[in-house]
Amino acid sequence: MKKIQEDALFVIEKLKEEKYDKINEMFTTKKPYDLAFIFQNLPEKHRASMLEHLNEASIASMLPKFNQLKQLELLGKIGPARANKVLALLDTDILSSLLRHFPKADLDRFLSEINDTEAQYLKQMMSYERDTAGSMMTNRYLSVQLEDTVAAAVEKARVHAMYSETLFIIYVLDKNNRLAGTVSYRDLVIAQPDDLVKDIMLKQIISVPYTAKRAEINKLLKRYDFSAIPVLDDQERLLGVITFDDMMQIVIQEANEDIGKLSAVNKEIDFDTKPVTAAKRRLPWLIALLFIGLVSGSIIAGFEDTLEKVVALAFFMPLIAGMTGNTGTQSLAVVVRGLAEQDINPKVVTRLIFREFRVSLIIGVTCGLLISLIAFIWQGNMHLGIVVGSSLLLTLILGTLAGTIVPLVLYKFNLDPAVASGPLITTINDIFSLVVYFSIASFFLSKLV
Amino acid sequence: MKKIQEDALFVIEKLKEEKYDKINEMFTTKKPYDLAFIFQNLPEKHRASMLEHLNEASIASMLPKFNQLKQLELLGKIGPARANKVLALLDTDILSSLLRHFPKADLDRFLSEINDTEAQYLKQMMSYERDTAGSMMTNRYLSVQLEDTVAAAVEKARVHAMYSETLFIIYVLDKNNRLAGTVSYRDLVIAQPDDLVKDIMLKQIISVPYTAKRAEINKLLKRYDFSAIPVLDDQERLLGVITFDDMMQIVIQEANEDIGKLSAVNKEIDFDTKPVTAAKRRLPWLIALLFIGLVSGSIIAGFEDTLEKVVALAFFMPLIAGMTGNTGTQSLAVVVRGLAEQDINPKVVTRLIFREFRVSLIIGVTCGLLISLIAFIWQGNMHLGIVVGSSLLLTLILGTLAGTIVPLVLYKFNLDPAVASGPLITTINDIFSLVVYFSIASFFLSKLV
């Protein structure tokens, strides 16, 4: 990091000396993330003058490291003419998702300036749904024909190498452009020049339809070792390729989404999100949970008499509710994580539920005994100990099962299991636990007073 | 999936017909994950006889897809002789971490059977700490010398291609084997045969020391687009390479760990973990949280008089405590996620805390007003409404800040921010909220009764 601070100072210096070429020169030697980081660490006024003097290549290389809002902002600042130059240097995957935010006029102007095939490809990508394979692919891949010889393939590779993002995998197409197999450049290198591609190619290909959602792709990525995924249309024709860096992004984004959902942060909130926006994204859940919370309130109200007679019962309310929520959250995490990795069948599900049940028994008995003892010692009332302990035992079992079954049910109905956020499970379990606790308490009431 | 069920049936059939070659044949056409999945879906007895007749190549290809416990179990079942054959087919990264679990005798026997360079390399890897770069690397990379010509490099590539996992990146070493740069195979292909490697190589390399922890590598992966990361020793010499399938694993495991920690599941628990093990891994947290929960209990006990006079106060306890926990969890997720992606400096931190503060204001005022109104209508007591509302406003602010600051502090002290699990934050916030709530209530007591 120190290094980057120095770079930032260097840039400021050069800006003051108006030695802009020095900056562009330095930028060619840096990685996109560092460029973006340096740029962001500059004071506002320097950023403006820097954008003015950076060449398009430098801007294009750092642009993908900003979030989309920022990207659009930057492009806006440098004006349409230069913006188009920058855009022309971006990969189709980043470009197409960026263009979705363009006003029709600007979009058309840009598309009219680039070559037709590229423009066509971008239009096609934009016609696909966001976060589907079709919207994430690139056309910078290398393909050869079934009947090509290894020598011919190598030559094609040589010629197209500079455009290809995926030289190490070459896609083999039949005469209808259907994907027939793949050869790695490695295979070509160790093959004989006059071998036919179709004889050395790998026929087992895992591909995705252009309609595949990010979550589905994520699942594949967790199972198979890809270096790139081919994207096919309805006729099995090769549309494009999802490259390694995009695959990495898919895994990262899916993980972030899960963490977000598990914590009831529906939409992405990062350090740069504006307060109002962040609040808007968090409030819906909180308000929903507030009303669910009222339910637990009315339950307690229902047991007002019991509570009035034995106020000490209130002492253990948060503990019992809390513990139940916690064990539920734990099970939830285990299930959500598991579902993201493997397919399930009735056998797996029953085994899992039964497993969690046994876990809850162990946890319940341990914590139950512990709290009975504590309650007894603290309040000197054995029956209170029994009430609290047996309640905790019961609620821990219920809570664990809720945390296990709720996400499984959501999954069963093709809903994302992670929307059963920790807070939701916690709040549901509050209700469970209070009902159990006060029912048991009321039952033993005579003993408690 | 249906496909895989069919495959499983096919295997069973062939097993019955004792046509084992057919199974091995079919296995060569399948991806490792599918092999493992088919195998796991077989009834126990078939699994045994299958292991008996699968050739080592087939076993080796599916082995990495099982968790380590299962891997060791499988190897145990096929006996030392065949096990060694299988092991010899694995990549060093999987192999070395597997060998860590071997009894000394078995380990030595295996190492004595493979060639010395490989054995040395494995010993070296095992000498490195688990989950560090040195323990995840592979020696299957391609390197050339600074002074080599492109032609010579291409030839080396041709010869070593079949052993290299990373043909598409070639590492350029100086005469002391220090990493001087990289050339992609693409670069070689488009260069002139008599160019010198050192003139076309890329000099900006991002590498990691062999001591780098998984979390650090994960951070790099989220910033830069690698296809492989070189691992260096203290003298900057190239020790090995982390390949992209391992990089993908790193990102996945780190994400899982975060989700796990956020839900207070310290160690990895998957669908196959035994109940007792799972319980053991979950209990420490729960017991800790139980004792923290007792604190909130004693707080309520401290306000017993207040509570006795106005039992209605108890109705809103779970709601206030719950909401505070929820907003805390939300902030926690935002911070943990953010910290995993970017570096922070005092400026970023203050901006973030201030942002969260403003968020909490918006959330607090909204929910506060809402609940006051509800409390007033429900209990027909305006002062109760004020007490509940103002408490919620205050606790939501406190809870949000706790969820923001706690992980930041942990991070500051080089602790993993994600250990501030949702449950922990929730329980801490329980305490906050109860103190605030009952203090305010006691203050307004005269008005409430």
Interface residues (C-beta under 8 A of the other chain):
Chain A: M1 T29 K30 K31 P32 Y33 F37 K65 A157 R158 A161 M162 S164 L167 F168 S184 Y185 R186 V189 I190 K203 Q204 I206 L221 K222 R223 Y224 D225 S227 F244 D245 M247 M248 V251 I252 A255 N256 D258 I259 G260 L262 S263 A264 V265 I269 D270 F271 T273 K274 P275 V276 A278 A279 R282 L283 W285 L286 I287 L289 L290 G293 L294 S296 G297 S298 I300 A301 E304 L307 E308 V311 A312 A314 F315 F316 M317 P318 L319 A321 G322 M323 G325 N326 T327 T329 Q330 L332 A333 V334 V336 R337 G338 E341 Q342 D343 V348 R351 L352 R355 R358 V359 I362 I363 T366 C367 L370 I371 I374 G422 P423 T426 T427 D430 L434
Chain B: M1 T29 K30 K31 P32 Y33 F37 K65 A157 R158 A161 M162 S164 L167 F168 S184 Y185 R186 V189 I190 K203 Q204 I206 L221 K222 R223 Y224 D225 S227 F244 D245 M247 M248 V251 I252 A255 N256 D258 I259 G260 L262 S263 A264 V265 I269 D270 F271 T273 K274 P275 V276 A278 A279 R282 L283 W285 L286 I287 L289 L290 G293 L294 S296 G297 S298 I300 A301 E304 L307 E308 V311 A312 A314 F315 F316 M317 P318 L319 A321 G322 M323 G325 N326 T327 T329 Q330 L332 A333 V334 V336 R337 G338 E341 Q342 D343 V348 R351 L352 R355 R358 V359 I362 I363 T366 C367 L370 I371 I374 G422 P423 T426 T427 D430 L434
